[in-house]
């Protein structure tokens, strides 16, 4: 049985943007269908800031595998085991926040790659193969190629170490968490600050030098989103379910409040 395609990785391999739909509040099996129908490539199932359990995250992920969208989870930095459980139960990628050094990135890479590239344990239903995998060695090698692993860059230390982090084998993406980066810089929320622009340029150069992809989160202003995409950001967290819902709902209510009965 062929492996389920990783739509995010396919977009990135083609030099295109991979658009992520943030899952914070939604829990139903239709989440992936909604995201795919509205033009997204991957789900960002948030187990760091969301109250999503591994059970809930994996049920969303399993459903998404057949809905034309790739499920990727974010686990806490000190809970890498939740990422491995998610990978064993439907997820096709993991995002780890607050990775500041190459040593930390190597721990992340090892956790999510099978030997000889890492230390991930073989087990769990092979949902990536619709429960019909090839031989173990072939499946492990193919999963090593298809699982996406991202480290979040969220501090000046991480920016300074970006080239070393990008050089770690098994790390695919350096995803800038712009909200936490600005906070750690003492300029919270100033996504267009010159220091933030410089950080994006530094990470972009690190990714280009190592053949990795730069990602962008926390930038929803169209001017600055466009600027950072021009710098090279391609793995994009486009917004979360609640912010997208509120924006659409507010736009609709504003329109309807402006109507006057005849």
C-alpha positions in Angstrom: 0.0 0.0 0.0 1.4 3.4 -0.9 2.0 5.9 1.9 -0.4 8.8 2.3 1.1 11.9 0.7 2.5 14.6 2.9 0.9 17.6 1.1 3.1 20.1 3.1 6.3 18.4 2.0 5.1 18.1 -1.6 4.4 21.8 -1.7 7.8 22.7 -0.2 9.6 20.3 -2.5 8.0 22.1 -5.4 9.2 25.5 -4.1 5.7 26.6 -3.2 4.0 27.9 -0.1 2.6 25.3 2.4 -0.4 26.8 4.2 -1.3 25.6 7.7 -4.7 25.8 9.3 -4.4 26.2 13.1 -6.5 23.8 15.2 -7.0 25.2 18.7 -10.7 24.8 19.6 -12.2 22.6 16.9 -12.4 18.9 17.7 -14.6 17.2 15.2 -13.6 14.7 12.4 -14.6 17.3 9.8 -11.7 19.7 10.7 -9.4 18.4 8.0 -12.2 18.5 5.4 -13.0 22.2 6.3 -9.3 23.1 6.0 -8.8 21.3 2.7 -12.0 22.7 1.2 -10.8 26.3 2.0 -7.4 25.9 0.4 -5.0 24.8 3.1 -2.3 22.1 2.9 -1.7 21.0 6.5 -3.3 21.1 9.9 -1.4 22.7 12.8 -2.9 20.7 15.7 -1.8 22.6 18.8 -1.0 20.6 21.9 1.2 23.4 23.3 -1.3 26.2 23.7 -4.5 24.4 22.9 -6.2 22.0 25.4 -6.1 19.2 22.8 -5.3 15.8 24.2 -3.3 13.2 22.3 -6.5 11.3 21.8 -8.3 14.2 20.3 -5.3 15.2 18.2 -4.9 11.8 16.8 -8.6 11.3 15.9 -8.4 14.6 13.9 -5.2 13.4 12.3 -6.5 10.0 11.3 -9.6 11.6 9.7 -7.4 14.2 7.9 -5.3 11.5 6.2 -8.2 10.7 3.9 -9.3 14.3 3.5 -6.5 15.7 1.3 -4.8 17.6 4.1 -1.7 16.7 6.2 -2.0 16.5 10.0 0.9 18.0 11.9 1.0 18.4 15.7 2.8 20.9 17.9 3.8 19.3 21.2 5.5 21.0 24.2 9.3 21.0 24.2 9.4 18.9 27.4 6.8 16.5 26.0 8.4 15.1 22.9 6.8 11.7 23.7 3.4 13.2 22.8 4.8 13.9 19.4 5.9 10.3 18.9 2.5 9.0 20.1 0.9 11.4 17.6 3.1 10.1 14.8 2.2 6.5 15.7 -1.5 7.4 15.4 -2.0 9.5 12.3 0.2 12.6 12.4 2.6 13.2 9.5 4.7 15.8 11.2 5.7 17.4 14.5 6.5 21.1 15.4 8.6 21.6 18.6 8.6 25.1 20.1 11.5 27.0 21.8 14.4 25.2 20.3 17.4 27.4 21.0 20.5 25.3 20.2 21.7 22.7 17.8 22.0 20.2 20.7 18.3 20.6 21.4 17.5 20.2 17.7 19.5 17.0 17.6 17.3 15.6 20.4 14.2 16.6 18.4 15.5 15.0 15.2 16.4 11.8 16.9 13.0 11.5 18.6 11.1 11.5 15.3 13.4 9.5 13.0 13.7 5.7 12.9 17.2 4.2 13.1 19.8 4.6 11.8 18.8 8.3 11.6 17.3 8.5 15.1 15.8 6.6 18.0 12.1 6.5 17.3 10.4 3.3 18.3 8.5 1.2 15.8 4.9 0.6 16.9 1.3 1.6 16.7 -1.1 1.2 13.8 0.4 2.1 10.4 -2.2 4.7 9.6 0.1 6.4 7.1 -0.4 3.3 5.0 -4.1 2.9 5.6 -3.1 -0.1 7.9 -1.4 -1.9 5.0 2.3 -1.1 5.2 5.2 -2.6 3.3 7.9 -4.4 5.1 9.2 -2.8 8.3 12.5 -1.6 7.0 10.9 -0.1 3.9 8.2 1.6 5.9 10.7 3.1 8.4 12.9 4.5 5.6 9.9 5.9 3.8 8.4 7.5 6.9 11.8 9.0 7.7 11.6 10.7 4.3 8.0 11.8 4.6 7.5 12.9 8.2 8.1 16.7 8.6 10.0 17.9 11.6 10.1 21.6 12.5 11.9 23.5 15.2 10.5 26.8 16.3 12.9 29.8 16.5 11.5 32.0 19.3 14.4 33.8 21.0 17.5 35.9 20.1 19.6 32.8 21.1 17.8 30.6 18.6 18.3 33.3 15.9 22.0 33.5 16.7 22.2 29.7 16.5 20.0 29.3 13.4 22.7 28.2 11.0 23.8 25.4 13.4 20.2 24.4 14.0 19.4 24.3 10.3 22.5 22.1 9.7 21.1 19.3 12.0 20.1 16.3 9.9 16.5 15.3 10.2 15.2 18.9 10.8 13.2 20.1 7.8 11.9 23.5 8.9 12.9 26.4 11.1 9.6 28.0 12.0 9.9 31.5 13.4 7.4 32.0 16.2 7.1 35.7 15.8 4.9 36.4 18.8 7.3 34.8 21.3 10.3 36.1 19.4 9.1 39.7 19.8 8.3 39.1 23.4 11.8 37.7 24.1 13.3 40.7 22.4 11.3 43.1 24.6 9.3 44.4 21.7 6.1 42.3 22.1 3.8 42.4 19.1 6.0 44.6 16.9 6.2 42.1 14.0 7.7 44.7 11.6 10.4 46.0 14.0 13.8 46.2 12.3 15.2 43.6 14.8 12.5 41.2 13.7 13.2 41.9 10.1 16.9 41.2 10.8 16.0 37.9 12.6 14.0 36.8 9.6 16.9 37.6 7.3 19.3 35.6 9.5 17.1 32.6 9.6 16.4 32.8 5.9 20.1 32.8 5.2 20.6 29.8 7.6 17.9 27.8 5.9 19.2 28.6 2.4 22.7 27.6 3.4 21.5 24.2 4.7 18.8 23.4 2.2 16.1 23.8 4.8 12.8 25.7 4.8 11.9 28.8 6.7 8.5 28.9 8.3 6.4 31.8 9.7 3.9 31.9 12.5 2.3 34.8 14.4 2.3 37.2 11.4 -1.2 37.9 10.1 -0.7 41.4 8.9 -0.8 41.3 5.2 2.0 43.8 4.7 4.5 41.9 6.9 3.4 38.5 5.9 4.1 39.4 2.3 7.5 40.9 3.3 8.6 37.8 5.1 7.4 35.5 2.3 9.6 37.5 0.0 12.5 36.8 2.4 11.9 33.1 1.9 9.2 32.0 4.4 7.2 29.1 2.8 5.9 26.9 5.7 3.2 29.2 6.9 0.8 29.1 9.8 -2.0 31.1 8.3 -4.2 31.5 11.4 -6.1 29.5 14.0 -9.6 28.3 13.9 -10.9 30.8 16.4 -9.3 33.8 14.7 -10.4 32.7 11.3 -14.0 32.1 12.6 -14.1 35.5 14.4 -12.9 37.4 11.3 -15.5 35.8 9.1 -18.2 36.1 11.7 -17.4 39.8 12.4 -17.4 40.6 8.7 -20.8 39.0 8.2 -22.3 40.7 11.2 -20.9 44.1 10.1 -22.5 43.6 6.7 -25.9 42.6 8.1 -25.9 45.4 10.8 -25.5 47.8 7.9 -28.7 46.7 6.2 -31.9 48.6 6.8 -35.4 47.0 6.5 -37.4 48.4 3.7 
